[in-house]
Amino acid sequence: MEISNLKREIKQPMPRQVDQSPDRGQFCPMPRRTVLSLALLALLAASALAGPPIARFRSVLGEFDVLLDPPAAPISVVNFASYANRGAYDNSIIHRSTTGNPLDIQIVQGGGFELVLNTLVAIEPDPPIPLEAGQPNQRGTLAMARTTAPDSATSQWYFNVTDNPGLDFNYAVFGRVLGTGVSVVDAIGEVTVYNASAILGPTFTQLPLFSGNLQPQNLVLIDSVRVEPFAITNLTRGSNAVEIRWTALSTNTPVRVERTGNLGGGSWTVVSSNNTGGFFRDTNAPSGSAFYRVVTE
């Protein structure tokens, strides 16, 4: 699908009614506050534990982090990470946004096409995976897109721009955006939607573009996606302070560092808040054993 040198103006689609009647049930929603990593400092020894997997999205509209949820959807998480870490989502696009129609579900969808020079190329899919529906399609969550067949998800995913209960129990939610990163998802959802099916084919009836001219610079690009476990990577005690380093997240995901002297029931003290640097130096560390954890704000 060559998109260079195309000047044709693309008209916005007319709204259409969407059936969103949900099949109700009970959920265990993903927590809004998350302990990302925990480390123990005892005397001069330190141990660092890997935390949950984090997907770092870099897009034309900003960076944001997504906390993936292996307990809720283990196959979906492994599948997504496989695509992401081999670079399949690099220079890919958001090819569908339903936000132009207030009567529709409110999602932005990607993972299906990449921009190679001036041509849109379908991302090569792996074999489809089974449906792991169970978590609610709440605002800011990430889920696997699929065809009408339940066990058909491959590379494509979507973000819920609003709560979409009509999708519950039908799609695998496997992550949620951290911190204020949802503002980037909102910005993607605010990009004007056009019907480009006459030029690109029936898949592109809801294509978000920064301008009605179908040019590469007007596409909503995802520069890269990478998945890695969040971890406290170093914890050392100096003569008068404890230094902690962890996997740095995007500026949209501030964290706080908490400390306790007793994991068996002791209270946690906040020793650093609104931290986006991946580093903290505790100059008031106790002389004995201490436990530290890094928590999303």
C-alpha positions as CSV (number, residue, x, y, z in Angstrom):
1,M,0.0,0.0,0.0
2,E,2.0,2.9,-1.3
3,I,1.1,6.2,0.4
4,S,3.7,8.6,-0.9
5,N,2.7,11.6,-3.0
6,L,-1.0,11.1,-2.4
7,K,-2.8,14.5,-2.2
8,R,-6.4,13.3,-2.1
9,E,-8.6,14.8,0.7
10,I,-10.1,12.1,2.8
11,K,-13.6,12.7,4.2
12,Q,-14.5,11.9,7.8
13,P,-16.9,8.9,8.2
14,M,-20.5,9.3,9.2
15,P,-21.4,8.1,12.7
16,R,-22.9,4.7,13.1
17,Q,-24.8,2.9,15.9
18,V,-22.7,0.2,17.6
19,D,-24.3,-2.6,19.6
20,Q,-22.5,-2.7,23.0
21,S,-24.8,-4.9,25.0
22,P,-22.4,-6.6,27.5
23,D,-22.4,-10.1,29.0
24,R,-22.1,-9.1,32.6
25,G,-20.0,-10.9,35.2
26,Q,-17.6,-10.3,38.1
27,F,-14.1,-9.0,37.8
28,C,-11.0,-8.5,39.8
29,P,-9.7,-5.2,38.3
30,M,-6.0,-4.4,38.1
31,P,-4.9,-2.3,41.0
32,R,-4.3,1.4,40.4
33,R,-1.3,1.5,42.8
34,T,1.4,-1.1,42.1
35,V,4.4,-2.2,44.0
36,L,6.9,-2.5,41.2
37,S,9.9,-3.9,42.9
38,L,11.2,-4.7,46.4
39,A,14.7,-5.0,47.8
40,L,16.2,-6.0,51.1
41,L,19.2,-4.3,52.6
42,A,20.7,-6.2,55.5
43,L,24.0,-5.0,56.9
44,L,26.3,-4.7,53.8
45,A,24.5,-7.2,51.6
46,A,21.8,-6.3,49.1
47,S,19.5,-8.4,46.9
48,A,17.5,-7.0,44.0
49,L,14.3,-8.7,42.8
50,A,12.8,-8.3,39.4
51,G,9.3,-7.0,39.3
52,P,6.5,-7.2,36.8
53,P,7.0,-6.7,33.0
54,I,6.7,-3.1,31.8
55,A,6.0,-2.2,28.1
56,R,7.6,1.1,27.1
57,F,5.8,2.8,24.2
58,R,7.5,5.6,22.3
59,S,5.2,7.4,20.0
60,V,5.0,10.5,17.9
61,L,2.9,12.0,20.7
62,G,5.1,11.0,23.6
63,E,6.3,8.1,25.8
64,F,4.3,6.0,28.2
65,D,4.6,2.8,30.2
66,V,2.2,-0.1,30.4
67,L,2.2,-2.5,33.3
68,L,1.6,-6.0,31.9
69,D,-0.4,-8.6,33.9
70,P,0.9,-12.1,33.4
71,P,-1.4,-13.6,36.1
72,A,-4.5,-12.4,34.3
73,A,-3.4,-13.2,30.7
74,P,0.0,-15.1,30.6
75,I,-0.2,-16.2,27.0
76,S,-1.2,-12.7,25.8
77,V,1.7,-11.1,27.7
78,V,4.2,-13.5,26.3
79,N,2.8,-13.1,22.8
80,F,2.9,-9.3,23.0
81,A,6.4,-9.2,24.4
82,S,7.6,-11.5,21.6
83,Y,6.4,-9.1,18.9
84,A,7.6,-6.0,20.8
85,N,11.1,-7.3,21.6
86,R,11.9,-8.4,18.1
87,G,11.0,-5.0,16.8
88,A,7.7,-5.9,15.1
89,Y,6.0,-2.8,16.4
90,D,8.9,-0.4,15.5
91,N,7.7,2.3,13.1
92,S,4.2,0.9,13.2
93,I,1.0,2.9,13.1
94,I,-2.3,3.4,14.9
95,H,-4.5,2.3,12.0
96,R,-7.9,2.5,13.7
97,S,-9.5,5.0,16.1
98,T,-13.2,4.8,16.8
99,T,-13.2,8.1,18.8
100,G,-14.6,10.0,15.8
101,N,-18.0,8.3,16.5
102,P,-19.4,9.0,20.0
103,L,-21.8,6.1,19.5
104,D,-19.0,3.6,18.9
105,I,-16.7,1.8,21.4
106,Q,-13.9,4.2,22.2
107,I,-10.5,2.6,21.4
108,V,-7.3,3.2,19.4
109,Q,-5.9,0.2,17.7
110,G,-2.4,-0.7,16.5
111,G,0.0,-3.5,16.0
112,G,-1.2,-4.4,12.5
113,F,0.9,-2.3,10.1
114,E,4.3,-0.8,9.9
115,L,5.6,2.0,7.7
116,V,8.5,0.9,5.6
117,L,9.9,3.8,3.6
118,N,6.6,5.2,2.2
119,T,4.7,2.0,2.2
120,L,2.3,0.4,4.8
121,V,3.2,-3.2,5.3
122,A,1.2,-5.7,7.3
123,I,3.1,-7.0,10.4
124,E,3.9,-10.7,9.9
125,P,1.7,-12.6,12.4
126,D,2.6,-15.5,14.6
127,P,0.1,-18.3,15.1
128,P,-3.1,-17.1,16.8
129,I,-3.4,-17.4,20.6
130,P,-6.3,-18.5,22.8
131,L,-8.7,-15.9,24.2
132,E,-7.9,-15.0,27.8
133,A,-10.9,-12.7,28.6
134,G,-11.4,-11.9,32.3
135,Q,-10.3,-8.4,33.1
136,P,-12.6,-5.4,32.4
137,N,-12.1,-3.1,29.5
138,Q,-11.5,-0.1,31.6
139,R,-10.1,3.3,30.5
140,G,-6.3,3.0,30.0
141,T,-6.2,-0.8,29.7
142,L,-4.4,-2.6,26.9
143,A,-6.1,-5.6,25.2
144,M,-5.6,-8.0,22.3
145,A,-7.6,-7.3,19.1
146,R,-9.0,-10.2,17.2
147,T,-11.4,-11.3,14.4
148,T,-14.9,-12.6,15.2
149,A,-13.3,-16.0,16.1
150,P,-12.5,-16.0,19.8
151,D,-9.0,-17.7,19.5
152,S,-7.7,-15.5,16.7
153,A,-5.6,-12.8,18.2
154,T,-2.1,-12.4,16.7
155,S,-0.2,-9.1,16.6
156,Q,-2.9,-6.4,16.9
157,W,-3.8,-4.7,20.2
158,Y,-5.9,-1.7,21.4
159,F,-6.1,0.8,24.2
160,N,-9.4,1.6,25.8
161,V,-9.8,5.4,25.7
162,T,-12.9,5.1,27.9
163,D,-14.6,2.3,29.8
164,N,-16.0,-0.2,27.2
165,P,-18.1,-2.7,29.1
166,G,-19.5,-4.0,25.8
167,L,-16.1,-5.6,25.2
168,D,-15.9,-7.4,28.5
169,F,-15.5,-11.2,28.5
170,N,-14.8,-11.0,24.7
171,Y,-11.3,-9.6,24.5
172,A,-8.1,-10.3,26.5
173,V,-7.1,-7.3,28.7
174,F,-3.5,-7.8,29.7
175,G,-2.1,-4.5,30.8
176,R,-2.8,-0.9,31.9
177,V,-1.2,2.4,31.3
178,L,0.8,3.7,34.3
179,G,0.8,7.2,35.8
180,T,-0.2,10.1,33.6
181,G,0.8,8.1,30.5
182,V,-2.9,7.8,29.7
183,S,-2.7,11.5,28.6
184,V,-0.7,10.2,25.6
185,V,-3.4,7.7,24.8
186,D,-6.0,10.5,25.1
187,A,-3.9,12.6,22.7
188,I,-3.9,9.7,20.2
189,G,-7.7,9.4,20.6
190,E,-8.1,13.1,19.9
191,V,-6.5,12.9,16.4
192,T,-9.0,13.4,13.6
193,V,-10.3,10.2,12.1
194,Y,-10.7,9.8,8.3
195,N,-12.0,7.1,6.0
196,A,-9.1,6.1,3.8
197,S,-10.7,2.9,2.5
198,A,-10.9,4.2,-1.1
199,I,-7.1,4.4,-1.2
200,L,-5.8,1.8,1.3
201,G,-8.6,-0.7,1.5
202,P,-11.5,-1.7,3.8
203,T,-9.3,-2.0,6.9
204,F,-8.7,1.8,7.0
205,T,-12.2,3.2,7.4
206,Q,-11.2,4.9,10.7
207,L,-7.7,6.0,10.2
208,P,-6.4,8.8,12.5
209,L,-4.4,11.4,10.6
210,F,-2.9,14.8,11.7
211,S,-4.1,16.2,8.3
212,G,-6.6,15.0,5.6
213,N,-3.7,14.5,3.1
214,L,-2.6,10.9,3.3
215,Q,1.1,11.5,3.8
216,P,3.6,9.5,6.0
217,Q,4.1,12.5,8.3
218,N,0.4,12.6,9.0
219,L,0.2,9.0,10.4
220,V,0.1,8.4,14.1
221,L,3.4,6.5,14.5
222,I,4.5,4.1,17.3
223,D,8.3,4.5,17.1
224,S,9.0,1.5,19.3
225,V,7.7,-0.8,22.0
226,R,9.9,-2.8,24.3
227,V,9.1,-5.1,27.2
228,E,11.4,-5.7,30.2
229,P,10.9,-6.5,33.8
230,F,11.0,-3.6,36.2
231,A,13.7,-4.2,38.8
232,I,15.7,-2.5,41.5
233,T,19.0,-2.9,39.7
234,N,21.4,-1.8,42.5
235,L,21.2,-1.1,46.2
236,T,24.3,-0.3,48.1
237,R,25.1,1.1,51.5
238,G,27.8,3.8,51.8
239,S,29.3,5.3,55.0
240,N,26.2,7.5,55.7
241,A,23.6,6.7,53.0
242,V,21.9,4.0,51.0
243,E,21.7,4.3,47.2
244,I,19.0,2.7,45.2
245,R,18.7,2.4,41.4
246,W,15.9,0.9,39.4
247,T,14.7,0.5,35.8
248,A,13.9,4.1,34.8
249,L,10.4,4.6,33.6
250,S,9.0,7.4,31.4
251,T,8.5,10.9,32.8
252,N,4.8,10.1,32.8
253,T,5.3,7.3,35.4
254,P,6.5,8.9,38.6
255,V,7.2,6.5,41.5
256,R,7.8,6.8,45.2
257,V,10.3,4.9,47.4
258,E,9.2,3.5,50.7
259,R,11.2,1.9,53.5
260,T,10.4,-0.3,56.4
261,G,12.4,-2.1,59.1
262,N,10.0,-5.0,59.4
263,L,8.3,-6.9,56.6
264,G,6.2,-8.8,59.1
265,G,3.9,-6.0,59.9
266,G,5.9,-2.8,60.1
267,S,4.6,0.4,58.6
268,W,6.1,1.8,55.3
269,T,7.7,5.3,55.3
270,V,7.8,7.3,52.2
271,V,11.4,8.5,51.7
272,S,11.1,9.8,48.1
273,S,8.0,10.8,46.0
274,N,7.3,11.9,42.4
275,N,10.6,10.4,41.4
276,T,11.2,9.9,37.6
277,G,15.0,9.6,37.6
278,G,15.5,5.9,38.5
279,F,17.8,6.8,41.4
280,F,17.4,7.8,45.1
281,R,19.9,8.3,47.9
282,D,18.6,7.7,51.4
283,T,20.7,9.8,53.7
284,N,18.5,8.9,56.7
285,A,18.8,5.1,56.3
286,P,18.8,3.1,59.6
287,S,21.9,1.4,60.7
288,G,20.3,-2.0,60.8
289,S,18.3,-4.0,58.3
290,A,15.9,-2.2,56.0
291,F,13.5,-3.1,53.2
292,Y,12.8,-0.8,50.3
293,R,10.1,-0.8,47.7
294,V,9.3,1.3,44.6
295,V,5.6,2.0,44.1
296,T,3.8,3.8,41.3
297,E,2.2,7.1,42.4
